[in-house]
Amino acid sequence: MIIAPSILTSDLARLAESCKNAIDSGLDWLHLDVMDGNFVPNLTFGPPVIASLRKTLGDAPMFDTHLMISNAEDCFQDYIDAGCNHLSVHVEAVTHLHRLVTAIRQAGAGAGVVLNPGTPVDAALEVLSEIDMVLVMSVNPGFGGQSFIPTVEAKIRRLRAAIDAQVAAGGRPVQIQVDGGVKAHNIAMLRDWGVDNCVVGSGLFNDRASVQENLEVIQAALQE
């Protein structure tokens, strides 16, 4: 399973250092939560900060960027130019989803779609052959520290079946990513549901232990 640390839960005053700590711990994905204060209430960062991180961290880490914004169709190229390897966009915020994910892939980045807890899985199935990832939100987007919503299980299992059928028919593989409330106590459960990739925030970045120590706890949970 891929562990994608959510840098939003790190010490933002030492953001580059926090990212380096994650990379030095053996994590080669970084999950970047971009919020616009419109689609979701909070504001975070945009292309200038991402470009600065890319310059500081080099080409190696995967910048997995979750666009919680209402104008992704207008500005996705800015994020790719800033150094993002992968962009996930919300089906709830996009007018022409197929056009957008196709444009993202043509621009050289991976494309994903995001489903809020109350959004039916069918929206992702309509473009499953055109994307690289489905991000299932297991909390409502916009705030950290929320509790995991267990009813996403049915959505994940349906996605797993559809992706496996697509691959069996010679189609493209698609990762299932889950974001929200993922910690050591439930990450093995998500693996068993068919999840490939987990975004982990406070389970990695907290005041109780280092990123390396927290990662070891998570890895141990996956091996049990």
N, C-alpha and C positions, 0 to 999 in steps of 0.2 A: 504494500500500500504506500502511496505517495503521501507524505505529510507536508502540507503547505502552511508555514507559519504566517499568521495574520499580523503584519507589522503594525497595524493600527493599535494593537494592545501593548506594544512595546513602549519604551521611554521615548516619546517623540522629540524630546530635547536632545536625545543622543541617537537619532534614528539610524544613521549610517553605522554606528557602532553596534547597535542592536542587530541590524541585518548581518553584519560581519560575524557576530556571535552565533547566529543561526547557521550561517554558511560553514563556519569553523566546526560546528557540531555535526556536520555531515548532511545538512539539509540543502538541497540545490534548487528548491522552489521558494519563492517569496510571494505571498498573496497580498495584493495591494487593493485596499478598499477605497474607491473613489466615490465621494458623496457630494451632491450639488446643492443641498439645502432646498431642493424643489421636489424631486421624486422621493427623496427621504429627508427628514428634518435636519440632519446634521451636515456640516461641511468638513471636508478633510483636505486633500491635496489634489493637484492636477499635474499636467505635463512638466512644468518647470522643476518641481520637486523630484518627479520620477527621472527626468533627464539627469539631474544632479546625482541621484543615487546610482544610475547606470554608469556615469562617469567615474564615480568613486569605487564602485564594486566590480567594474569590469564586465566582460561579456558573458561570464559563466552562469550566473544564477538565472533561473527562469523567472521572469516577471509575469506572474499570473494576475491579471488585473480585472477586478470586478467593478464594472461601471454601473453604479447606482445613480444614474443621471438621466435626465429627460431629453437630452439632445445628442445621444450617441450617434445618430445618423449623420449629424453635421460635423462632429469633431473626432470621430474614431481615428482618423489618420494622424491627428496630433499626438495621440497616445502611442501609436506605432512608431512615429518619428522620435518620440522621447525614449524609446527602448523597450517597450512592452512586447513580449513574445506571444502573449495570448490575451484576448479580450473576451469577457463574458458580458452579455447584454441582457437586460430584463425584457421578457416578452411583454410585460405589462406597459413598458415605456416606449416601445418601438412600433411604428406604423407599418413599415414594410420589412418584416423580419427576414424573409428569405433573401431579399435584396441586400440587406445589411450584412448578414453572415457570409454571403457570397463575396461581397466587397472586401470584408476583413480578410478572408482567405486569399483573395487575389492580391491584396496588398502585402502578403507575406507573413501574416500572423495567424495563429490558431484562433478558431472562433467557437464560442460557447454560448448557450442560452441559460438564463436563470429563471427558476420557478419559485415564486413566493409560496408560503405554506398554503394559501387558499387558492392557488392557481392550478387548474387541471393539467395533468400530464400531457394531454393531447396537443397542446401548443408546441411542445418540444418534439413530439412524434412527427409533426408535419414537416419539420426540417431536419430530421435525424440523419438523413443521408448526406447532409451538407455541413455538418458541424463536427467538432472534435471533442466536445464536452457538454454535459448537462450539469449545471450546478443547482442542486436542490437545497433551498433554504430551509433549515430546521428551526429557525427563529424568524421573526419578522425583521426585515432589514432596517438598518439605520442606527441601531444601538447595540453596544456590547453588553455582556454579562447576563443575557437572557437564558432561560431554561430551554432545553431541548424539547421539541414537539414530537412525541413518538408516533403520531399518526402519519408521518411522512413515510413510514415503512411501506405502505401499499403503493405509494408513488414510486419509490425506489425499486421495489420488486417488479412492477410493471415495466419500468424503464429497462431493468436488467434483462427481462425476457425479450423485449423488443430489440435491444442492442445485440443480444446473442443470436437472435433470428436473422438480423441484418448481416452479421459477420458470417453466419453459416451459409448465407446466400451469396457470399462473395463481396459484401459491402464493407464500408469503412468501419473500423472499431471506434467506439465513442466512450470516453471516460465518464463515470458518474462521480461527481464531487459533492460532498455535503459540507455545509457551513452553518455553524451555530450550535453552541453548547457541546461541542465535541471534546471529550476529555478521556483520560485513561480508563475510566469505569465503563464507558460505552463504545469505545472505538472498535473493539473486537466484534461487538454486535453489528456494527455498521459493515464491517468486512463480511460478516456472514450473510448480510442482506444483499451483498453484491456491489458494495461501494469500492471504488478504486482509489479515491483521492479524498483526503479529509483536510479541511482548513481548521487549524488549531490556533486559538488566540491565547487566552489567559491560562490554558493548560500548558503553554510553553513559556510565555512571558509573564512572570509574577515575582513577587517579593520573597517567596518561600524558598526558591531554589534557582539554580542557573538553568539556562536553556538546555545545556547538555544533560544535567541531572533530570530535568523534566522529560526530556526526550527518551532517556533510558527507561523511565517508568512507563511511558507509552509503548515503547518497543517491547518491554516485558509483558505488558497486557496483551499485545498482539500475538505473542508466542505462547500464551497460556492455552 
